[in-house]
Structures are given as structure tokens and as C-alpha cells.
Amino acid sequence: MNTNFKMIKTEEELRKAVDSLNAQSAIGLDTETTELDPYTGRLRLIQLAAPDGVSIIDLDAFSNGGNGELANNQALLPLKRLLEAPRPIKIAHNAKFDAKFLKHNLGADLGGVFDSLLASQLISAGDIEERHGLETVATRYLNESVDKSERLSNWSFELSQAQLEYAARDAAILLPLREKLIDRLKAEALVKCALLEFECVMPVADIELAGFYMHKDRWLEQLAIVEKRRAELAEELQGILAEESLQGSLFGGTQRADINLDSHQQLTQALERLGIPVPDSTRNWKLQPLAAQYPVIATLLEYRTVQKALTSYGQNLIELINPATGRLHADFRQIGAPTGRFSCTNPNIQQVPHATEYRRCFSGYPTGRKLVIADYSQIELRILAEFSGDPGFMAAFNSGADLHRVTAAQVFNVPLDQVSKDQRDFAKRLNFGVVYGIGAQRFSMMTGLSAPEAENVLRKYFATYRGLDNYLREAANRAVHDRQARTASGRLVRFRYDENDRQQISMTQRNGKNTPIQGTSADILKRALRLLKDELSNTSARIVNIIHDEIVVEADGDQAKEISQKVERAMCAAGEEYLKTVPVKVETEIADEWIK
């Protein structure tokens, strides 16, 4: 692909280029940086592609070799306005990366985004085998190869002709690529969902730039406590489960042959020696029903919880604190699951344990900053009520009643005011289990009920909520018949299964029930992020974390109450765009630390 390009190194050249680009309906956008982290790397080039060629803006020419302040350079104002304007559309592949560098260096909020990476992911409809790098996507839709050999070259100093040609091609190819992707988005009825995703790019970039403050000293204190507890639990378990060796020690007697507590085979053998009826797997959810009867199982489950906390959330979090900001800057993948849910890495701050001793390590910073912690109340159950139209479900939400208490009263046949805490907790597990397409066998293992008892509970439940039962049956059958499901935004998830494999069919039925519910919850969260982006502008607030149905906002203490109201208003408005007959409820709390 031969690409014409021109270098932009003066204010006059930039003004002319921007005037020409403003006349376009869409332009390709790419950047070249010296590092992947905007806090440690430098924005070197901005490439803007039009049909007649690519303008390559050399930022070093506007910052005295990288020592000047780009954001305060008046010569770059026309460029900033172009980037922030809703038109022309800016086409970028993984636009979040470019948006972060543009915001950090120029103070520009990227507007009018078309992200070819997100578009490709949407079109793949949940196929986790498909790859979406620019090289792969260009080959798939344009039958063109993209040479990425210069990607890891040194962008800090004088640039070669090969580097400049590479930079120009990456921007230019986005123009024809967008046309092909638009055709596919229209054909798959994904335009509405694509707009939702594109409008979420800048809010996600802001979250990653903001980072979340973690108190290093508190975290190290907690790790020391957890490591001590792990050692105690491991020793207790070995004392119970380890087999005495038949070989005598040098001093007589027997030796203890410790088992590998992470080995399914060794663990199964050890538990069976104790007469414990081990299920076909030693996974937590299968062992859970045995915990009340066999204390060693309860100890094992606690050990695993502690072990996971150390391996997933141990010293590595300290190492990931950014030296430039003193914060954790996680990577949020916008389409992290087929349902559209976010995933999070480096580190995964979405899954920090809920326990207070972990959450108290996160706070607003510096002193005086507060956290506004807001989450949707039972949003997936509300979505299920909306989709199913079940009168009992809807009545509970519309009356403001506690759905779990109402369900418990029905299942246990007791008056509403006599429902016990245990009965409500049982009903809560049942309600949420239904959202995830739970069957009698899994419910039996979760609760310790016998299989017939579990079946009887589910039968009674669905007799109470007949509209719910009908909806879930239809969703399951439709998923098998159509091999697909959609969320409220139109997000498409295709199901691939062997029609001769009953287990795969059962999995498809379960996913057919869950996908529209969980996916619509993800749609609502993304819409809320866009609304909050606008609502919180010109305030001290910034979003620092998102966890499926929860948004954590950091703000100055004297603005926290006002910010809390703005957050609740925006989140409710997002939910109400999708739920028309069931009320949306958001619970907010203002705190010094990330605890509720």
C-alpha cells in the first residue's frame, strides 16, 4: 500500500493541514509514542489520514525536542479543536491508547470516535478464537497485509523513512477499513451497540489515566497477616490430611508425608481416607455443601481463599504502582467478555476481595479527597423482570418491596414479616442463580439440599413466577434454535455447539438465558460512564474504578455530596434508557476508603 504523506513541523503547516482535514467527514488517526505508558513515554507523532494523503505531525517540533509543554502550546490549539470535535469522525484502532496520550499531552478529549478494534470485536459476536490486531483485521476485511516490523523501533530520536512510511500506512488503512466495518455492522444490526461502545472510549481512557490510590503500607500489613494465616491453615490441613510414611526416620517412629494441597488427586485420596464422600471434582462450589458437616472442608476452603488472595493480590500490586503518579493504573478491556462486560488486568482491581481489610487499602488521595461508591441495586434481577414481564417480579420492584424477602415468603410459605435472615439469604441465592441459568444439580451443590429437594424448590419457585419461567424457557430454546442471543443495545452473541452433544446444548441454553441479562447490565454501565463523563466535567471528580454494576468516583471532600447526587442521577438515567417498566435504583455512599 503506497501512501502519500507530508511532515508537519511548523505552526503554518499545521494550520493548513487542520483546515483541510476539517473538511473531511472522517479521518484516520494513529499515534507513535516512545513508551506504552503515557506517564513515562512521550507522544512523538500524530498521523491524520484523508483520502488524498496523511499529515504526520512531529510533536518534537512543537516541544523543543520533548522538553516543552505541549498542552500549553498555542500553536497546537487548532489541532486540539479538531481532535475534540464530533466531526470529522476519528477512526482509530484501539482508540483508547491514542486517546490517553492525546489527553495527557494535549489535554484533548477525543471526540467523534470510530474504533475499528471494537467494531471488529462486535462483529465477531463473542468468538473468543478470533484475533483483532490491526494486521489481522486488515487482512480479514481488506485482504491487505500490514507490516508491523517498525512498531517496536525507537521513536525517540531522528526518524527513518521506513518509520514514517509505517506510521502513514497505519493511519491511511483505517479509511477503507471503516467502510467495510460499517457494512458489516449494518448487516448484523450492530450500529446502536457500536455507538454505545465508541462513546465509552474516552471515559475508559479517563479512568485509566486517573488511576486508583492504594496505601502501600496498609497493603503490606495485610499481606503479612494473610501469609501468617496461610501458614497456619496449611499446617492444620497437613496435620489432618498428610499420610504417615511407613519408612521410619533416623530417630525411629514415622515421618509425615505432606500432600500437595493443590493436587486434585492427592487431595481426593486424603479426604477419602477420612471417609469424606468426595464429589467428582474438588472445585470450591462442589465442596461447599460438605463444609458444614466436615470441618476439614471448611478449613480447606478458607485456605484456598487466603491462597488466592496472596497469588492474585499479593506483592505484585505494590510493583504495579506507577512511580510517576503513586497510583495503580489498571488496563480495562472494554469488551472483555462475549456479553460485553469489562475485564481488567495489570492489576485486576475489579476483583480485589470484598473484605474490609483489603478494601481499606484504597482511598481518595491526597488527604481530603473522598470516594463516592455507587452501585446499581439488583440490576440484573430488574432487567430480568423487565424482559420477562412477570407480574410478581415486577410488582416487587414497583412497590419497593424486598424481592428476596418476597421470594422467601413464597418458597417457604410464611408471612412476609416472618421471613428469617437465613430464609432471605436462601432466596437471594435462588434469585441470582436463576439469572445465571442454574439447574437443580448446581443448586443442590450450592445449598446442600438433596437433588429431589432442589428440584422441588425450583419447581415451586417457577410456579410462583410463571412469566419468568416462560421467558427463560423461550430464551433457552431460542438460543439453541437461532444459535445466538442479543442484549438490549443489540449486542450479538453467537453460540457454537455440537447438536449431538447434550452437555454443549445445555450450556447453550444456560448462556441463552444469561447473555441478554448480563449483557444488558454491561450496556447500562457503559451508557452510565458516557453520561458521567459529561455530568462530572468541570468538577473535581474522576472515576477511579468500575466493577460490573459499581462505579467508584474520587472527589474533593467539599464536593462529595453534590458529586454523589450527580453520579446517582446519571446512573439512573442510563438504566432508564433500557428499563421502561421497572424502576432503576442506585445506592451511593461517601467514604474515606473503598468500603461500604
C-alpha positions, 0 to 999 in steps of 0.5 A: 500500500503506497501512501502519500504523506507530508511532515508537519513541523511548523505552526503554518503547516499545521494550520493548513493541514487542520483546515483541510482535514476539517473538511473531511467527514472522517479521518484516520488517526494513529499515534507513535509514542516512545513508551506504552505508558503515557506517564513515562513515554512521550507522544512523538507523532500524530498521523491524520489520514484523508483520502488524498494523503496523511499529515504526520505531525512531529510533536518534537517540533512543537516541544523543543525536542520533548522538553516543552509543554505541549498542552500549553502550546498555542500553536497546537490549539487548532489541532486540539479543536479538531481532535475534540470535535464530533466531526470529522469522525476519528477512526482509530484502532484501539482508540483508547491508547491514542486517546490517553496520550492525546489527553495527557499531552494535549489535554484533548478529549477525543471526540467523534470516535470510530474504533475499528478494534471494537467494531471488529470485536462486535462483529465477531459476536463473542468468538473468543478464537478470533484475533483483532490486531490491526494486521489481522483485521486488515487482512480479514476485511481488506485482504491487505497485509500490514507490516508491523516490523517498525512498531517496536523501533525507537521513536525517540530520536531522528526518524527513518523513512521506513518509520514514517512510511509505517506510521502513514500506512497505519493511519491511511488503512483505517479509511477503507477499513471503516467502510467495510466495518460499517457494512458489516455492522449494518448487516448484523444490526450492530450500529446502536451497540457500536455507538454505545461502545465508541462513546465509552472510549474516552471515559475508559481512557479517563479512568485509566489515566486517573488511576486508583490510590492504594496505601502501600503500607496498609497493603503490606500489613495485610499481606503479612497477616494473610501469609501468617494465616496461610501458614497456619491453615496449611499446617492444620490441613497437613496435620489432618490430611498428610499420610504417615510414611511407613519408612521410619526416620533416623530417630525411629517412629514415622515421618509425615508425608505432606500432600500437595494441597493443590493436587486434585488427586492427592487431595481426593485420596486424603479426604477419602481416607477420612471417609469424606464422600468426595464429589467428582471434582474438588472445585470450591462450589462442589465442596461447599455443601460438605463444609458444614458437616466436615470441618476439614472442608471448611478449613480447606476452603478458607485456605484456598481463599487466603491462597488466592488472595496472596497469588492474585493480590499479593506483592505484585500490586505494590510493583504495579504502582506507577512511580510517576503518579503513586497510583495503580493504573489498571488496563480495562478491556472494554469488551472483555467478555462475549456479553460485553462486560469489562475485564481488567488486568495489570492489576485486576482491581475489579476483583480485589476481595470484598473484605474490609481489610483489603478494601481499606487499602484504597482511598481518595488521595491526597488527604481530603479527597473522598470516594463516592461508591455507587452501585446499581441495586439488583440490576440484573434481577430488574432487567430480568423482570423487565424482559420477562414481564412477570407480574410478581417480579415486577410488582416487587420492584414497583412497590419497593418491596424486598424481592428476596424477602418476597421470594422467601415468603413464597418458597417457604410459605410464611408471612412476609414479616416472618421471613428469617435472615437465613430464609432471605439469604436462601432466596437471594441465592435462588434469585441470582442463580436463576439469572445465571441459568442454574439447574437443580444439580448446581443448586443442590451443590450450592445449598446442600439440599438433596437433588429431589429437594432442589428440584422441588424448590425450583419447581415451586419457585417457577410456579410462583413466577410463571412469566419468568419461567416462560421467558427463560424457557423461550430464551433457552430454546431460542438460543439453541434454535437461532444459535445466538442471543442479543442484549438490549443495545443489540449486542450479538452473541453467537453460540457454537455447539455440537447438536449431538452433544447434550452437555454443549446444548445445555450450556447453550441454553444456560448462556441463552438465558444469561447473555441478554441479562448480563449483557444488558447490565454491561450496556447500562454501565457503559451508557452510565460512564458516557453520561458521567463523563459529561455530568462530572466535567468541570468538577473535581471528580474522576472515576477511579474504578468500575466493577460490573454494576459499581462505579467508584468516583474520587472527589474533593471532600467539599464536593462529595455530596453534590458529586454523589447526587450527580453520579446517582442521577446519571446512573439512573438515567442510563438504566432508564434508557433500557428499563421502561417498566421497572424502576432503576435504583442506585445506592451511593455512599461517601467514604474515606476508603473503598468500603461500604 
